[in-house]
Amino acid sequence: MFWTRKVVIGESERGLVYRNRQFEAVLGPGTHRWFDPRGEREVVLHDIRTPRYAGNDAELLMARHDADLQQAFVLADIGPREIGLVYGQDRLCDVLPPDARQLYWRGLVPVRVETLPLEAVPVVPADIVLRLRQIGLLSRYTVTTHVPEQHAALVFIDGQLARTLGPGPVSFWSLQSSVVVDVVDLRLQAVEVGGQELLTRDKVSLRVNLSASTRVVDPVAARTGVAKVGEQVYRELQFALRQAVSARSLDELLADKAALDAEILMRVRAQVAGLGTEVLGVGVKDVILPGDMREIFNAVVQAEKEAQANVVRRREEANATRSLLNTARLIEDSPVLMRLKELETLEKVTAKIDTLTVFGGLDGVLKQLVTMKPRE
């Protein structure tokens, strides 16, 4: 008839009937007719293939939520210290924060809502982490990181230290609290203090480079005791180096660098003992003099080495002269030794000539004329 209204609802649809803009009923799949001569009713169709209800009147429907609405909707009402996990066909599809309320369509997709209590440290269970990662919601609702080997993690909840964790994956709900995970490196660290312009006790200006090895042994103290522990260790190394160098002359500094390293190490260890960091070793790598001082120092070293060389040369000359004197005394006392030395000299001479003419036998060689013809 002219005043009869007809509406067809599909299998994946639901219709909400409003009369004079007031909710009246929910229409399921099928053909619906009713007498409406004045056109007071309006039907709004919704696609329920997406279970979450997205209408603007969700709050009104949740406030009413009578028996008719319970047959059409699942109401998720999350407490102030809870998190809601919404499953569609046993698959996690949505996460609801504390104090959230949401409607989900029944019928096409089976929907159920689970709640998890929020503990003081809101750790996310490992199976939930996996499901959130699969649907791409992990970073939206959690703070997640992986703590490497030889590292530690400090968990701060609303600015307060809540827990210290070792290596491995960690995830925390970030829906209600501010969660910060600070990863601390526990491995051996090298600290380089370079280009330090210093003045020795005898007013010599020089530049020193220092290297140190450090390691964090107490992550809590290293993060809460000082703002940046690395910068603090660097400053303490600077101060200790300055104090140690200013207490020594240049000669003392160059003569015993090991004592300088030991003094710096002792001073720095005492200063950083309460910062959760251990200084394992300190070493002065380079001591660089200015150009003019380097020339003077090189001249001094050269003069010292030349003096040492002269002493050695004079000592060797004295030893050689003493040896010649002893040989002369032996030859003087022994004619046979004299003859042997003569023959030794003759052997050295004849080894360098080609033709030798001898007159008068051996005596002629030793006492008379010897004619030597050089090589042509």
Disulfide bonds with the S-S distance in Angstrom:
none
